[in-house]
Amino acid sequence: MNFDDVPGVPILLYEARGAFAVQIRNYVSNAGLAPLPVNGALVLGGLHEGIPFEQLVRRRKRSIDAFQTIERLIVDGYLEGDVDAPVLTERGHEAAHLSHEAVTDLTQALENQLGEKGMESFIEGLLFLISKKDFAEEPQRS
């Protein structure tokens, strides 16, 4: 493959992440559920997996307007309760299951494309980038 015409890695990562968003939207839509807001699947999946709400919002505070997302999920019937302590509804659990299925299917397709060793290398590369981000975000120590 000639990589001369391929965009830079940051653009590739951004666009590739979009593949998961489209897959999730399609699974949710095909089930007849209301469209999820941006990062809605992340919130529903995190709550479904038992991640405390405060931790989920704190971890995502830079990438989502958490309360706007929560309000939308409440209005659409995925969550109930207060925006500070929402609880999954039956519809929220269903959407979380669909999101998990969508991600699993796309991840399997990626592994089929890359092979087991390629997938391992891909994941190692992503983990490296995440560690660089985490290190850069740590408060500077004197």
N, C-alpha and C positions, 0 to 999 in steps of 0.2 A: 504494500500500500504506500502511496506517495502522500506524505504528511505535509507537503508544502502548502496545500490549499486548505488545511484543517485549521479552524480557529484555535486560539490559545486555550490552555487547560481550564482557566476560570470560566470561560464561555461554555466549554464542553460540559463541565460539572453542572453549571446552571441549567443548561438545556436537558441534560440527562435526568436531573432531578424532576424536571417537568414531565418526563415519561411516567413516573410513578403517580404524579398528580392526575394525569389524564386517565391512567388505568383505574385509579380509585374512583374518579368521577364517573367513568363508564360503568363500573360495577354497581355503584350506588344508584345511578340513573336507571340502569336496566332492571333494578329491583323495585323501581317505582317510588323511590324515596326522594325527598327534597335535596337539591344540590348542597354540598357541604361548602362552607366558607373556606377561604384560604387558611390552611393549617387546622381546619376542623377535624380532619382524620387523625392528626397528631394528638389533639386534645382528647378525642373520643377513645382512641387506642390507648393513650396513657392512662386515662381513668379506668378503662376496661382492664388494663393490666395491673391496676392497683397502685399506680404512682400517685402519691398525695398531690392534690390540686396545687398547693402552694409551691411544691417543688417543680411541678410541670410548668407553671407560669413563670417562675423564677428562671428556669433553664431556657425559656423561649422569649424572654422579655425583649430581646433585641430584634427578633424576627417577626413578632406578631403583636398586634394590639389585642392583647389577651381578652380584655373585657368586651371589646366589640365582637370578637369571635364567639365568646361565651354567650353574649346576648343573642346573637344570631342563632346559635345552637339551641337556646331555650325557646325562641320564637318558633323554630322549625320542629320542635318536639323531640329533639335528641337529648336534651338535658332538662332538668327541672330544678327548682329551688332558686337560691340567691346567686348572683354572679360571683360572689366571694366564696361560695361553697356548693357548686352545682353537683347534681347526682345524675347518673345515666338513667335514661328511660329505657323501656324495651326497644324502642326504635334506635336509641343510641347504641345499645348492645348489638343490634342487628347491623348497623352501619360500621361499627368497629370490627365485627366479624367479616363483613364484606371488604373492608379496607385491608385487613390482614390477608384475606384470600387473594386480593388483587396484587398486593406486594409480593406474596409468596409466588404467585404464578409468574410475575415479571422477573423476579429474582431467579427462578428456575430457568426461564427462557435465556436470561443473561448467562447463567452457568453453562447451559447447553451450547451457547454461542462461543464462550471463552474456553470451555473445558475446565476440569477441576483445578489444574495448576494455574491456569490463567485467572480463574476466579480468586484463588488464594492470593496471587500477586496483586490483583485489583483491590482486594480488601486490605492487604498490607499497605498499599499506597494510600488508600483513604484514611486508614488509621494513622499513618505518618502525618498526613495533612492535618488531621484533627488534633494530634498531639502538638504540632507547631502552633495551631490556633490557641489551644488551651494554655500553652506556655506563654505566648505573647499576651494573653489576657490576664495572666496572674499579676497581682499587685507587685510592683517592683520592691524588692527587699534591699535594705541598705547594707 
